Amino acid sequence: MARTYKILHRRWRVKRPLYWAMLPELALTIAVLVLFGIQQPDLFRSLFWRIGYELRMNSNPNIILYAYANHQPLPKIPFVWSRE
């Protein structure tokens, strides 16, 4: 019976470098989670959204999408064909 090809045909001899490589990944993951956690209760969310609009990276904070995302009342936007 023929042996099949295995991509990883042997066990890792040293696992310690792999564990050391996981430390920067853990630090980066925690940093990203902290940034998103700060942004969630609207501590910096509105500021980030306004700055993003000024840099033309996202939508205007005065439109309906912003109101839905931040659980705020909808702004008064006239209907396109209305005479308001």
PDB file of N, CA, C and O in Angstrom:
ATOM      1  N   MET A   1       0.848  -1.176   0.000  1.00  0.00           N
ATOM      2  CA  MET A   1       0.000   0.000   0.000  1.00  0.00           C
ATOM      3  C   MET A   1       0.895   1.241   0.000  1.00  0.00           C
ATOM      4  O   MET A   1       1.824   1.332   0.803  1.00  0.00           O
ATOM      5  N   ALA A   2       0.626   2.190  -0.888  1.00  0.00           N
ATOM      6  CA  ALA A   2       1.474   3.373  -1.031  1.00  0.00           C
ATOM      7  C   ALA A   2       1.154   4.398   0.050  1.00  0.00           C
ATOM      8  O   ALA A   2       0.008   4.560   0.467  1.00  0.00           O
ATOM      9  N   ARG A   3       2.210   5.088   0.490  1.00  0.00           N
ATOM     10  CA  ARG A   3       2.023   6.149   1.475  1.00  0.00           C
ATOM     11  C   ARG A   3       1.597   7.424   0.752  1.00  0.00           C
ATOM     12  O   ARG A   3       2.095   7.720  -0.334  1.00  0.00           O
ATOM     13  N   THR A   4       0.689   8.167   1.346  1.00  0.00           N
ATOM     14  CA  THR A   4       0.227   9.413   0.729  1.00  0.00           C
ATOM     15  C   THR A   4       1.099  10.578   1.184  1.00  0.00           C
ATOM     16  O   THR A   4       1.774  10.509   2.211  1.00  0.00           O
ATOM     17  N   TYR A   5       1.069  11.627   0.409  1.00  0.00           N
ATOM     18  CA  TYR A   5       1.867  12.805   0.711  1.00  0.00           C
ATOM     19  C   TYR A   5       1.183  13.623   1.803  1.00  0.00           C
ATOM     20  O   TYR A   5      -0.022  13.869   1.740  1.00  0.00           O
ATOM     21  N   LYS A   6       1.945  14.035   2.788  1.00  0.00           N
ATOM     22  CA  LYS A   6       1.428  14.882   3.856  1.00  0.00           C
ATOM     23  C   LYS A   6       2.179  16.208   3.822  1.00  0.00           C
ATOM     24  O   LYS A   6       3.405  16.238   3.718  1.00  0.00           O
ATOM     25  N   ILE A   7       1.439  17.283   3.908  1.00  0.00           N
ATOM     26  CA  ILE A   7       2.073  18.593   3.868  1.00  0.00           C
ATOM     27  C   ILE A   7       2.953  18.786   5.109  1.00  0.00           C
ATOM     28  O   ILE A   7       4.119  19.166   4.993  1.00  0.00           O
ATOM     29  N   LEU A   8       2.412  18.533   6.249  1.00  0.00           N
ATOM     30  CA  LEU A   8       3.180  18.603   7.498  1.00  0.00           C
ATOM     31  C   LEU A   8       3.394  17.167   7.966  1.00  0.00           C
ATOM     32  O   LEU A   8       2.553  16.597   8.661  1.00  0.00           O
ATOM     33  N   HIS A   9       4.498  16.607   7.588  1.00  0.00           N
ATOM     34  CA  HIS A   9       4.711  15.189   7.849  1.00  0.00           C
ATOM     35  C   HIS A   9       5.373  14.899   9.200  1.00  0.00           C
ATOM     36  O   HIS A   9       5.589  13.740   9.552  1.00  0.00           O
ATOM     37  N   ARG A  10       5.690  15.942   9.943  1.00  0.00           N
ATOM     38  CA  ARG A  10       6.326  15.698  11.235  1.00  0.00           C
ATOM     39  C   ARG A  10       5.760  16.665  12.262  1.00  0.00           C
ATOM     40  O   ARG A  10       5.137  17.669  11.915  1.00  0.00           O
ATOM     41  N   ARG A  11       5.978  16.358  13.486  1.00  0.00           N
ATOM     42  CA  ARG A  11       5.504  17.208  14.563  1.00  0.00           C
ATOM     43  C   ARG A  11       6.484  18.366  14.738  1.00  0.00           C
ATOM     44  O   ARG A  11       7.665  18.252  14.411  1.00  0.00           O
ATOM     45  N   TRP A  12       5.981  19.465  15.252  1.00  0.00           N
ATOM     46  CA  TRP A  12       6.847  20.610  15.539  1.00  0.00           C
ATOM     47  C   TRP A  12       7.804  20.231  16.653  1.00  0.00           C
ATOM     48  O   TRP A  12       7.396  19.706  17.688  1.00  0.00           O
ATOM     49  N   ARG A  13       9.068  20.501  16.431  1.00  0.00           N
ATOM     50  CA  ARG A  13      10.049  20.167  17.467  1.00  0.00           C
ATOM     51  C   ARG A  13      10.092  21.209  18.566  1.00  0.00           C
ATOM     52  O   ARG A  13      10.154  20.878  19.750  1.00  0.00           O
ATOM     53  N   VAL A  14      10.058  22.475  18.164  1.00  0.00           N
ATOM     54  CA  VAL A  14      10.109  23.538  19.170  1.00  0.00           C
ATOM     55  C   VAL A  14       8.828  24.372  19.074  1.00  0.00           C
ATOM     56  O   VAL A  14       8.521  24.944  18.029  1.00  0.00           O
ATOM     57  N   LYS A  15       8.112  24.426  20.153  1.00  0.00           N
ATOM     58  CA  LYS A  15       6.871  25.191  20.172  1.00  0.00           C
ATOM     59  C   LYS A  15       7.068  26.561  20.807  1.00  0.00           C
ATOM     60  O   LYS A  15       6.205  27.429  20.675  1.00  0.00           O
ATOM     61  N   ARG A  16       8.170  26.766  21.481  1.00  0.00           N
ATOM     62  CA  ARG A  16       8.397  28.020  22.186  1.00  0.00           C
ATOM     63  C   ARG A  16       8.411  29.236  21.259  1.00  0.00           C
ATOM     64  O   ARG A  16       7.796  30.241  21.615  1.00  0.00           O
ATOM     65  N   PRO A  17       9.075  29.218  20.080  1.00  0.00           N
ATOM     66  CA  PRO A  17       8.998  30.394  19.187  1.00  0.00           C
ATOM     67  C   PRO A  17       7.577  30.686  18.722  1.00  0.00           C
ATOM     68  O   PRO A  17       7.211  31.843  18.516  1.00  0.00           O
ATOM     69  N   LEU A  18       6.797  29.660  18.561  1.00  0.00           N
ATOM     70  CA  LEU A  18       5.407  29.857  18.173  1.00  0.00           C
ATOM     71  C   LEU A  18       4.650  30.595  19.271  1.00  0.00           C
ATOM     72  O   LEU A  18       3.846  31.480  18.981  1.00  0.00           O
ATOM     73  N   TYR A  19       4.899  30.239  20.521  1.00  0.00           N
ATOM     74  CA  TYR A  19       4.256  30.932  21.636  1.00  0.00           C
ATOM     75  C   TYR A  19       4.712  32.384  21.715  1.00  0.00           C
ATOM     76  O   TYR A  19       3.897  33.260  22.007  1.00  0.00           O
ATOM     77  N   TRP A  20       5.986  32.663  21.464  1.00  0.00           N
ATOM     78  CA  TRP A  20       6.474  34.037  21.487  1.00  0.00           C
ATOM     79  C   TRP A  20       5.874  34.841  20.338  1.00  0.00           C
ATOM     80  O   TRP A  20       5.661  36.044  20.481  1.00  0.00           O
ATOM     81  N   ALA A  21       5.602  34.217  19.227  1.00  0.00           N
ATOM     82  CA  ALA A  21       4.992  34.916  18.094  1.00  0.00           C
ATOM     83  C   ALA A  21       3.531  35.258  18.376  1.00  0.00           C
ATOM     84  O   ALA A  21       2.982  36.174  17.764  1.00  0.00           O
ATOM     85  N   MET A  22       2.908  34.541  19.284  1.00  0.00           N
ATOM     86  CA  MET A  22       1.514  34.812  19.618  1.00  0.00           C
ATOM     87  C   MET A  22       1.357  36.054  20.505  1.00  0.00           C
ATOM     88  O   MET A  22       0.271  36.632  20.551  1.00  0.00           O
ATOM     89  N   LEU A  23       2.395  36.470  21.195  1.00  0.00           N
ATOM     90  CA  LEU A  23       2.295  37.623  22.098  1.00  0.00           C
ATOM     91  C   LEU A  23       1.981  38.927  21.353  1.00  0.00           C
ATOM     92  O   LEU A  23       1.082  39.649  21.784  1.00  0.00           O
ATOM     93  N   PRO A  24       2.677  39.267  20.254  1.00  0.00           N
ATOM     94  CA  PRO A  24       2.273  40.488  19.534  1.00  0.00           C
ATOM     95  C   PRO A  24       0.864  40.407  18.964  1.00  0.00           C
ATOM     96  O   PRO A  24       0.145  41.406  18.913  1.00  0.00           O
ATOM     97  N   GLU A  25       0.482  39.224  18.543  1.00  0.00           N
ATOM     98  CA  GLU A  25      -0.873  39.058  18.026  1.00  0.00           C
ATOM     99  C   GLU A  25      -1.905  39.305  19.121  1.00  0.00           C
ATOM    100  O   GLU A  25      -2.936  39.932  18.877  1.00  0.00           O
ATOM    101  N   LEU A  26      -1.630  38.815  20.320  1.00  0.00           N
ATOM    102  CA  LEU A  26      -2.523  39.043  21.453  1.00  0.00           C
ATOM    103  C   LEU A  26      -2.593  40.521  21.788  1.00  0.00           C
ATOM    104  O   LEU A  26      -3.678  41.045  22.041  1.00  0.00           O
ATOM    105  N   ALA A  27      -1.458  41.203  21.794  1.00  0.00           N
ATOM    106  CA  ALA A  27      -1.440  42.639  22.095  1.00  0.00           C
ATOM    107  C   ALA A  27      -2.234  43.425  21.054  1.00  0.00           C
ATOM    108  O   ALA A  27      -2.982  44.337  21.405  1.00  0.00           O
ATOM    109  N   LEU A  28      -2.078  43.082  19.795  1.00  0.00           N
ATOM    110  CA  LEU A  28      -2.812  43.766  18.728  1.00  0.00           C
ATOM    111  C   LEU A  28      -4.320  43.504  18.848  1.00  0.00           C
ATOM    112  O   LEU A  28      -5.128  44.413  18.658  1.00  0.00           O
ATOM    113  N   THR A  29      -4.681  42.290  19.155  1.00  0.00           N
ATOM    114  CA  THR A  29      -6.094  41.958  19.311  1.00  0.00           C
ATOM    115  C   THR A  29      -6.715  42.740  20.460  1.00  0.00           C
ATOM    116  O   THR A  29      -7.825  43.255  20.328  1.00  0.00           O
ATOM    117  N   ILE A  30      -6.022  42.832  21.572  1.00  0.00           N
ATOM    118  CA  ILE A  30      -6.535  43.578  22.717  1.00  0.00           C
ATOM    119  C   ILE A  30      -6.653  45.060  22.386  1.00  0.00           C
ATOM    120  O   ILE A  30      -7.629  45.703  22.771  1.00  0.00           O
ATOM    121  N   ALA A  31      -5.667  45.610  21.673  1.00  0.00           N
ATOM    122  CA  ALA A  31      -5.729  47.026  21.291  1.00  0.00           C
ATOM    123  C   ALA A  31      -6.925  47.316  20.389  1.00  0.00           C
ATOM    124  O   ALA A  31      -7.611  48.322  20.569  1.00  0.00           O
ATOM    125  N   VAL A  32      -7.176  46.444  19.426  1.00  0.00           N
ATOM    126  CA  VAL A  32      -8.318  46.640  18.528  1.00  0.00           C
ATOM    127  C   VAL A  32      -9.629  46.519  19.291  1.00  0.00           C
ATOM    128  O   VAL A  32     -10.552  47.301  19.060  1.00  0.00           O
ATOM    129  N   LEU A  33      -9.724  45.559  20.190  1.00  0.00           N
ATOM    130  CA  LEU A  33     -10.944  45.411  20.982  1.00  0.00           C
ATOM    131  C   LEU A  33     -11.187  46.614  21.877  1.00  0.00           C
ATOM    132  O   LEU A  33     -12.331  47.034  22.050  1.00  0.00           O
ATOM    133  N   VAL A  34     -10.130  47.173  22.446  1.00  0.00           N
ATOM    134  CA  VAL A  34     -10.273  48.373  23.280  1.00  0.00           C
ATOM    135  C   VAL A  34     -10.757  49.547  22.443  1.00  0.00           C
ATOM    136  O   VAL A  34     -11.637  50.290  22.876  1.00  0.00           O
ATOM    137  N   LEU A  35     -10.196  49.727  21.248  1.00  0.00           N
ATOM    138  CA  LEU A  35     -10.642  50.828  20.395  1.00  0.00           C
ATOM    139  C   LEU A  35     -12.111  50.694  20.016  1.00  0.00           C
ATOM    140  O   LEU A  35     -12.851  51.677  20.056  1.00  0.00           O
ATOM    141  N   PHE A  36     -12.538  49.501  19.652  1.00  0.00           N
ATOM    142  CA  PHE A  36     -13.950  49.308  19.323  1.00  0.00           C
ATOM    143  C   PHE A  36     -14.831  49.412  20.561  1.00  0.00           C
ATOM    144  O   PHE A  36     -15.974  49.857  20.462  1.00  0.00           O
ATOM    145  N   GLY A  37     -14.325  49.014  21.719  1.00  0.00           N
ATOM    146  CA  GLY A  37     -15.092  49.144  22.957  1.00  0.00           C
ATOM    147  C   GLY A  37     -15.290  50.586  23.357  1.00  0.00           C
ATOM    148  O   GLY A  37     -16.356  50.953  23.850  1.00  0.00           O
ATOM    149  N   ILE A  38     -14.268  51.419  23.151  1.00  0.00           N
ATOM    150  CA  ILE A  38     -14.396  52.847  23.449  1.00  0.00           C
ATOM    151  C   ILE A  38     -15.388  53.487  22.504  1.00  0.00           C
ATOM    152  O   ILE A  38     -16.144  54.376  22.895  1.00  0.00           O
ATOM    153  N   GLN A  39     -15.388  53.041  21.271  1.00  0.00           N
ATOM    154  CA  GLN A  39     -16.249  53.631  20.264  1.00  0.00           C
ATOM    155  C   GLN A  39     -17.716  53.238  20.467  1.00  0.00           C
ATOM    156  O   GLN A  39     -18.605  53.983  20.054  1.00  0.00           O
ATOM    157  N   GLN A  40     -17.987  52.115  21.079  1.00  0.00           N
ATOM    158  CA  GLN A  40     -19.349  51.607  21.164  1.00  0.00           C
ATOM    159  C   GLN A  40     -20.301  52.502  21.965  1.00  0.00           C
ATOM    160  O   GLN A  40     -21.384  52.793  21.457  1.00  0.00           O
ATOM    161  N   PRO A  41     -19.976  52.955  23.175  1.00  0.00           N
ATOM    162  CA  PRO A  41     -20.971  53.742  23.914  1.00  0.00           C
ATOM    163  C   PRO A  41     -21.023  55.204  23.479  1.00  0.00           C
ATOM    164  O   PRO A  41     -21.487  56.048  24.246  1.00  0.00           O
ATOM    165  N   ASP A  42     -20.570  55.522  22.292  1.00  0.00           N
ATOM    166  CA  ASP A  42     -20.589  56.856  21.702  1.00  0.00           C
ATOM    167  C   ASP A  42     -19.693  57.829  22.459  1.00  0.00           C
ATOM    168  O   ASP A  42     -20.009  59.014  22.566  1.00  0.00           O
ATOM    169  N   LEU A  43     -18.585  57.335  22.978  1.00  0.00           N
ATOM    170  CA  LEU A  43     -17.610  58.223  23.588  1.00  0.00           C
ATOM    171  C   LEU A  43     -16.851  58.958  22.485  1.00  0.00           C
ATOM    172  O   LEU A  43     -16.634  60.167  22.575  1.00  0.00           O
ATOM    173  N   PHE A  44     -16.449  58.228  21.448  1.00  0.00           N
ATOM    174  CA  PHE A  44     -15.755  58.832  20.324  1.00  0.00           C
ATOM    175  C   PHE A  44     -16.431  58.542  18.992  1.00  0.00           C
ATOM    176  O   PHE A  44     -15.940  58.984  17.954  1.00  0.00           O
ATOM    177  N   ARG A  45     -17.535  57.818  18.990  1.00  0.00           N
ATOM    178  CA  ARG A  45     -18.163  57.399  17.748  1.00  0.00           C
ATOM    179  C   ARG A  45     -18.590  58.583  16.889  1.00  0.00           C
ATOM    180  O   ARG A  45     -18.302  58.605  15.692  1.00  0.00           O
ATOM    181  N   SER A  46     -19.268  59.567  17.471  1.00  0.00           N
ATOM    182  CA  SER A  46     -19.724  60.727  16.704  1.00  0.00           C
ATOM    183  C   SER A  46     -18.543  61.529  16.176  1.00  0.00           C
ATOM    184  O   SER A  46     -18.569  62.012  15.044  1.00  0.00           O
ATOM    185  N   LEU A  47     -17.510  61.668  16.998  1.00  0.00           N
ATOM    186  CA  LEU A  47     -16.323  62.398  16.566  1.00  0.00           C
ATOM    187  C   LEU A  47     -15.644  61.683  15.403  1.00  0.00           C
ATOM    188  O   LEU A  47     -15.255  62.320  14.424  1.00  0.00           O
ATOM    189  N   PHE A  48     -15.499  60.354  15.506  1.00  0.00           N
ATOM    190  CA  PHE A  48     -14.885  59.590  14.425  1.00  0.00           C
ATOM    191  C   PHE A  48     -15.709  59.692  13.146  1.00  0.00           C
ATOM    192  O   PHE A  48     -15.151  59.795  12.053  1.00  0.00           O
ATOM    193  N   TRP A  49     -17.040  59.665  13.279  1.00  0.00           N
ATOM    194  CA  TRP A  49     -17.897  59.719  12.114  1.00  0.00           C
ATOM    195  C   TRP A  49     -17.772  61.077  11.431  1.00  0.00           C
ATOM    196  O   TRP A  49     -17.721  61.148  10.203  1.00  0.00           O
ATOM    197  N   ARG A  50     -17.720  62.171  12.224  1.00  0.00           N
ATOM    198  CA  ARG A  50     -17.591  63.512  11.651  1.00  0.00           C
ATOM    199  C   ARG A  50     -16.235  63.684  10.964  1.00  0.00           C
ATOM    200  O   ARG A  50     -16.153  64.238   9.868  1.00  0.00           O
ATOM    201  N   ILE A  51     -15.174  63.205  11.615  1.00  0.00           N
ATOM    202  CA  ILE A  51     -13.844  63.288  11.015  1.00  0.00           C
ATOM    203  C   ILE A  51     -13.785  62.465   9.728  1.00  0.00           C
ATOM    204  O   ILE A  51     -13.184  62.892   8.742  1.00  0.00           O
ATOM    205  N   GLY A  52     -14.405  61.295   9.738  1.00  0.00           N
ATOM    206  CA  GLY A  52     -14.455  60.467   8.533  1.00  0.00           C
ATOM    207  C   GLY A  52     -15.196  61.149   7.405  1.00  0.00           C
ATOM    208  O   GLY A  52     -14.818  61.012   6.241  1.00  0.00           O
ATOM    209  N   TYR A  53     -16.266  61.894   7.737  1.00  0.00           N
ATOM    210  CA  TYR A  53     -16.988  62.629   6.700  1.00  0.00           C
ATOM    211  C   TYR A  53     -16.126  63.754   6.140  1.00  0.00           C
ATOM    212  O   TYR A  53     -16.115  63.985   4.931  1.00  0.00           O
ATOM    213  N   GLU A  54     -15.405  64.453   7.009  1.00  0.00           N
ATOM    214  CA  GLU A  54     -14.552  65.553   6.553  1.00  0.00           C
ATOM    215  C   GLU A  54     -13.410  65.049   5.666  1.00  0.00           C
ATOM    216  O   GLU A  54     -12.964  65.757   4.764  1.00  0.00           O
ATOM    217  N   LEU A  55     -12.940  63.829   5.922  1.00  0.00           N
ATOM    218  CA  LEU A  55     -11.878  63.248   5.097  1.00  0.00           C
ATOM    219  C   LEU A  55     -12.435  62.445   3.925  1.00  0.00           C
ATOM    220  O   LEU A  55     -11.685  61.769   3.220  1.00  0.00           O
ATOM    221  N   ARG A  56     -13.750  62.518   3.718  1.00  0.00           N
ATOM    222  CA  ARG A  56     -14.462  61.834   2.635  1.00  0.00           C
ATOM    223  C   ARG A  56     -14.255  60.323   2.667  1.00  0.00           C
ATOM    224  O   ARG A  56     -14.004  59.702   1.635  1.00  0.00           O
ATOM    225  N   MET A  57     -14.361  59.741   3.852  1.00  0.00           N
ATOM    226  CA  MET A  57     -14.228  58.292   3.998  1.00  0.00           C
ATOM    227  C   MET A  57     -15.559  57.629   4.346  1.00  0.00           C
ATOM    228  O   MET A  57     -15.692  56.416   4.186  1.00  0.00           O
ATOM    229  N   ASN A  58     -16.541  58.385   4.814  1.00  0.00           N
ATOM    230  CA  ASN A  58     -17.850  57.815   5.107  1.00  0.00           C
ATOM    231  C   ASN A  58     -18.933  58.870   4.894  1.00  0.00           C
ATOM    232  O   ASN A  58     -18.657  59.948   4.367  1.00  0.00           O
ATOM    233  N   SER A  59     -20.156  58.561   5.300  1.00  0.00           N
ATOM    234  CA  SER A  59     -21.300  59.417   4.992  1.00  0.00           C
ATOM    235  C   SER A  59     -21.392  60.610   5.941  1.00  0.00           C
ATOM    236  O   SER A  59     -20.707  60.677   6.962  1.00  0.00           O
ATOM    237  N   ASN A  60     -22.246  61.527   5.576  1.00  0.00           N
ATOM    238  CA  ASN A  60     -22.496  62.723   6.367  1.00  0.00           C
ATOM    239  C   ASN A  60     -23.203  62.329   7.672  1.00  0.00           C
ATOM    240  O   ASN A  60     -24.164  61.561   7.636  1.00  0.00           O
ATOM    241  N   PRO A  61     -22.742  62.842   8.821  1.00  0.00           N
ATOM    242  CA  PRO A  61     -23.406  62.484  10.078  1.00  0.00           C
ATOM    243  C   PRO A  61     -24.799  63.072  10.236  1.00  0.00           C
ATOM    244  O   PRO A  61     -25.490  62.748  11.202  1.00  0.00           O
ATOM    245  N   ASN A  62     -25.226  63.917   9.327  1.00  0.00           N
ATOM    246  CA  ASN A  62     -26.543  64.533   9.436  1.00  0.00           C
ATOM    247  C   ASN A  62     -27.607  63.796   8.629  1.00  0.00           C
ATOM    248  O   ASN A  62     -28.686  64.347   8.411  1.00  0.00           O
ATOM    249  N   ILE A  63     -27.346  62.588   8.184  1.00  0.00           N
ATOM    250  CA  ILE A  63     -28.328  61.881   7.373  1.00  0.00           C
ATOM    251  C   ILE A  63     -28.953  60.737   8.169  1.00  0.00           C
ATOM    252  O   ILE A  63     -28.591  60.483   9.318  1.00  0.00           O
ATOM    253  N   ILE A  64     -29.883  60.069   7.539  1.00  0.00           N
ATOM    254  CA  ILE A  64     -30.680  59.047   8.215  1.00  0.00           C
ATOM    255  C   ILE A  64     -29.834  57.876   8.683  1.00  0.00           C
ATOM    256  O   ILE A  64     -30.078  57.344   9.766  1.00  0.00           O
ATOM    257  N   LEU A  65     -28.847  57.459   7.901  1.00  0.00           N
ATOM    258  CA  LEU A  65     -28.012  56.320   8.278  1.00  0.00           C
ATOM    259  C   LEU A  65     -27.329  56.539   9.627  1.00  0.00           C
ATOM    260  O   LEU A  65     -27.258  55.621  10.444  1.00  0.00           O
ATOM    261  N   TYR A  66     -26.833  57.740   9.859  1.00  0.00           N
ATOM    262  CA  TYR A  66     -26.186  58.067  11.134  1.00  0.00           C
ATOM    263  C   TYR A  66     -27.184  57.961  12.280  1.00  0.00           C
ATOM    264  O   TYR A  66     -26.864  57.438  13.347  1.00  0.00           O
ATOM    265  N   ALA A  67     -28.394  58.460  12.050  1.00  0.00           N
ATOM    266  CA  ALA A  67     -29.422  58.407  13.089  1.00  0.00           C
ATOM    267  C   ALA A  67     -29.783  56.968  13.435  1.00  0.00           C
ATOM    268  O   ALA A  67     -29.948  56.637  14.609  1.00  0.00           O
ATOM    269  N   TYR A  68     -29.909  56.108  12.423  1.00  0.00           N
ATOM    270  CA  TYR A  68     -30.202  54.698  12.689  1.00  0.00           C
ATOM    271  C   TYR A  68     -29.058  54.026  13.447  1.00  0.00           C
ATOM    272  O   TYR A  68     -29.303  53.269  14.386  1.00  0.00           O
ATOM    273  N   ALA A  69     -27.826  54.290  13.055  1.00  0.00           N
ATOM    274  CA  ALA A  69     -26.681  53.637  13.685  1.00  0.00           C
ATOM    275  C   ALA A  69     -26.499  54.062  15.139  1.00  0.00           C
ATOM    276  O   ALA A  69     -26.024  53.275  15.958  1.00  0.00           O
ATOM    277  N   ASN A  70     -26.872  55.296  15.467  1.00  0.00           N
ATOM    278  CA  ASN A  70     -26.656  55.812  16.814  1.00  0.00           C
ATOM    279  C   ASN A  70     -27.941  55.921  17.627  1.00  0.00           C
ATOM    280  O   ASN A  70     -27.948  56.538  18.691  1.00  0.00           O
ATOM    281  N   HIS A  71     -29.030  55.326  17.135  1.00  0.00           N
ATOM    282  CA  HIS A  71     -30.309  55.284  17.853  1.00  0.00           C
ATOM    283  C   HIS A  71     -30.769  56.690  18.232  1.00  0.00           C
ATOM    284  O   HIS A  71     -31.119  56.949  19.383  1.00  0.00           O
ATOM    285  N   GLN A  72     -30.764  57.591  17.253  1.00  0.00           N
ATOM    286  CA  GLN A  72     -31.207  58.960  17.443  1.00  0.00           C
ATOM    287  C   GLN A  72     -32.436  59.195  16.579  1.00  0.00           C
ATOM    288  O   GLN A  72     -32.690  58.441  15.639  1.00  0.00           O
ATOM    289  N   PRO A  73     -33.210  60.250  16.895  1.00  0.00           N
ATOM    290  CA  PRO A  73     -34.378  60.531  16.053  1.00  0.00           C
ATOM    291  C   PRO A  73     -33.960  60.903  14.631  1.00  0.00           C
ATOM    292  O   PRO A  73     -32.904  61.496  14.412  1.00  0.00           O
ATOM    293  N   LEU A  74     -34.804  60.545  13.681  1.00  0.00           N
ATOM    294  CA  LEU A  74     -34.484  60.787  12.274  1.00  0.00           C
ATOM    295  C   LEU A  74     -34.548  62.278  11.960  1.00  0.00           C
ATOM    296  O   LEU A  74     -35.455  62.965  12.429  1.00  0.00           O
ATOM    297  N   PRO A  75     -33.602  62.789  11.177  1.00  0.00           N
ATOM    298  CA  PRO A  75     -33.643  64.205  10.807  1.00  0.00           C
ATOM    299  C   PRO A  75     -34.731  64.467   9.770  1.00  0.00           C
ATOM    300  O   PRO A  75     -35.156  63.556   9.060  1.00  0.00           O
ATOM    301  N   LYS A  76     -35.176  65.714   9.690  1.00  0.00           N
ATOM    302  CA  LYS A  76     -36.197  66.104   8.713  1.00  0.00           C
ATOM    303  C   LYS A  76     -35.514  66.339   7.369  1.00  0.00           C
ATOM    304  O   LYS A  76     -34.809  67.330   7.183  1.00  0.00           O
ATOM    305  N   ILE A  77     -35.736  65.406   6.429  1.00  0.00           N
ATOM    306  CA  ILE A  77     -35.180  65.522   5.081  1.00  0.00           C
ATOM    307  C   ILE A  77     -36.361  65.611   4.122  1.00  0.00           C
ATOM    308  O   ILE A  77     -37.189  64.701   4.096  1.00  0.00           O
ATOM    309  N   PRO A  78     -36.465  66.676   3.337  1.00  0.00           N
ATOM    310  CA  PRO A  78     -37.619  66.818   2.444  1.00  0.00           C
ATOM    311  C   PRO A  78     -37.621  65.762   1.346  1.00  0.00           C
ATOM    312  O   PRO A  78     -36.567  65.341   0.869  1.00  0.00           O
ATOM    313  N   PHE A  79     -38.787  65.353   0.963  1.00  0.00           N
ATOM    314  CA  PHE A  79     -38.952  64.392  -0.114  1.00  0.00           C
ATOM    315  C   PHE A  79     -38.529  65.056  -1.418  1.00  0.00           C
ATOM    316  O   PHE A  79     -38.732  66.258  -1.589  1.00  0.00           O
ATOM    317  N   VAL A  80     -37.955  64.310  -2.324  1.00  0.00           N
ATOM    318  CA  VAL A  80     -37.371  64.892  -3.539  1.00  0.00           C
ATOM    319  C   VAL A  80     -38.408  65.655  -4.356  1.00  0.00           C
ATOM    320  O   VAL A  80     -38.110  66.734  -4.870  1.00  0.00           O
ATOM    321  N   TRP A  81     -39.615  65.121  -4.485  1.00  0.00           N
ATOM    322  CA  TRP A  81     -40.615  65.753  -5.336  1.00  0.00           C
ATOM    323  C   TRP A  81     -41.583  66.628  -4.556  1.00  0.00           C
ATOM    324  O   TRP A  81     -42.578  67.091  -5.115  1.00  0.00           O
ATOM    325  N   SER A  82     -41.317  66.861  -3.297  1.00  0.00           N
ATOM    326  CA  SER A  82     -42.226  67.687  -2.523  1.00  0.00           C
ATOM    327  C   SER A  82     -41.890  69.169  -2.738  1.00  0.00           C
ATOM    328  O   SER A  82     -40.822  69.491  -3.259  1.00  0.00           O
ATOM    329  N   ARG A  83     -42.804  70.075  -2.336  1.00  0.00           N
ATOM    330  CA  ARG A  83     -42.582  71.504  -2.498  1.00  0.00           C
ATOM    331  C   ARG A  83     -42.103  72.163  -1.216  1.00  0.00           C
ATOM    332  O   ARG A  83     -42.199  73.383  -1.079  1.00  0.00           O
ATOM    333  N   GLU A  84     -41.597  71.391  -0.285  1.00  0.00           N
ATOM    334  CA  GLU A  84     -41.141  71.952   0.988  1.00  0.00           C
ATOM    335  C   GLU A  84     -39.855  72.689   0.837  1.00  0.00           C
ATOM    336  O   GLU A  84     -39.332  73.224   1.814  1.00  0.00           O
TER     337      GLU A  84
END
